[in-house]
């Protein structure tokens, strides 16, 4: 394999890897946007027990 062909193959592989990375990042962003993540700031506040900003519909907390 000559150097020009080797560089072309490397460039093609790099481009394919970049495209895949961008696709995975987009998928991750969608997953994160649809998830409820608890941060250290949320601990102890009952963020997952219904206490806080969004009480259960029709009920009391």
Protein Blocks (a to p, Z undefined) as FASTA:
>chain_A
ZZklmmmmmmmmmmmmmmmmmmmmmmmmmmmmmpccddfklgonlpmnopajbccehiaZ
Z
